[in-house]
Amino acid sequence: MTDELDGVRDHYRATGLTERLKTALSAFGPEHQRLTPQHLGVLDQFHTRGLAATAELAKLAGITADASVLDVGSGVGGPARFLAATYGCRVTGIDLSEPFVEAARYLTERTGQSGHVSFQCASALALPFDDGSFDIALLQHVAMNIADRARLYREIRRVLKTGGRFATFDVVTNGGEPYYPVPWARTPVTSFLMSAAATREAVEPAGFRTLICQDDSEAAKAWITQMRASGPPPSPNLSVVMGSDFAQLAANLGRNLLEGRLGILTAVFEAMPINS
Ligand SMILES: C[S@@+](CC[C@H](N)C(=O)[O-])C[C@H]1O[C@@H](n2cnc3c(N)ncnc32)[C@H](O)[C@@H]1O
């Protein structure tokens, strides 16, 4: 497992990320100027359909101001900041990548949200929290980097309160072999895709009941088609985070979705009592 996690860490190594972000964000104004989650949405929502997808998932998860929310695989923190700004809830993010966690903290200072949003470097397979710590857990475009799904979903269930909700938005296989590199893996070695049905079959035994399970592939395809028509994205964009080959990674994801090799799953589960 360490090898597998090392491969994923390498993929998201992002050396010097915070310095690159400082330079890129000067496009929005001087360092002391407060930024909003909307400003940052062009580079901090690391999943298909960006900010719109986070907003939809949050609605489906039923987040409220008094909820304690965990974002598993929080990237550079865009979803966490959006949730805190929109609902007034407290959000904790964890991520395997140290440069991402450092960047997430920096961006959160820039939006003035450090009192409500915090980040830790940790593995989703060993969450550094007590049992029943959170009301809601989010997992967006992370599971495809994780082979041991049984352990991942057990860990998420463990840190949720009974009756809490787990909302996931992830890339799934439709049976076809994807073109690599893709945004989560430059080779198949760090890619562990599962079908939507297999994902649900892995989540439920961890102590969950399915509330919502929907195929969002068509919405993703429409988004890809629109992105293709509008040409290269303006700067700054996710290339700041992932490097100059990001356009190629994103193009391959688009091709995989449009050809039906990959799909997008949105699902929300309720945490059921666990028999100890
Ligand atoms: C495609 S990015 C998505 C980031 C974020 N969820 C978002 O939507 O903006 C995948 C993230 O998952 C993290 N990740 C992958 N495997 C992980 C693991 N085992 N534990 C914690 N984080 C992990 C990566 O470091 C990366 O930040």
The ligand as a Gaussian input file, in Angstrom:
#p B3LYP/6-31G(d) Opt

LIG

0 1
 C       -8.376000      15.170000      -8.586000
 S       -7.888000      15.791000      -7.018000
 C       -9.459000      16.315000      -6.316000
 C       -9.280000      17.332000      -5.197000
 C      -10.565000      17.873000      -4.582000
 N      -11.396000      16.811000      -4.045000
 C      -11.338000      18.701000      -5.572000
 O      -12.344000      18.159000      -6.102000
 O      -10.969000      19.848000      -5.823000
 C       -7.582000      14.275000      -6.094000
 C       -7.033000      14.538000      -4.720000
 O       -7.090000      13.328000      -3.951000
 C       -5.927000      13.266000      -3.148000
 N       -5.734000      11.858000      -2.766000
 C       -5.524000      10.803000      -3.577000
 N       -5.383000       9.674000      -2.848000
 C       -5.490000      10.034000      -1.547000
 C       -5.431000       9.313000      -0.314000
 N       -5.196000       8.000000      -0.255000
 N       -5.604000      10.017000       0.843000
 C       -5.826000      11.351000       0.817000
 N       -5.874000      12.075000      -0.324000
 C       -5.718000      11.433000      -1.495000
 C       -4.852000      13.838000      -4.033000
 O       -3.697000      14.234000      -3.328000
 C       -5.583000      14.995000      -4.713000
 O       -5.485000      16.178000      -3.977000

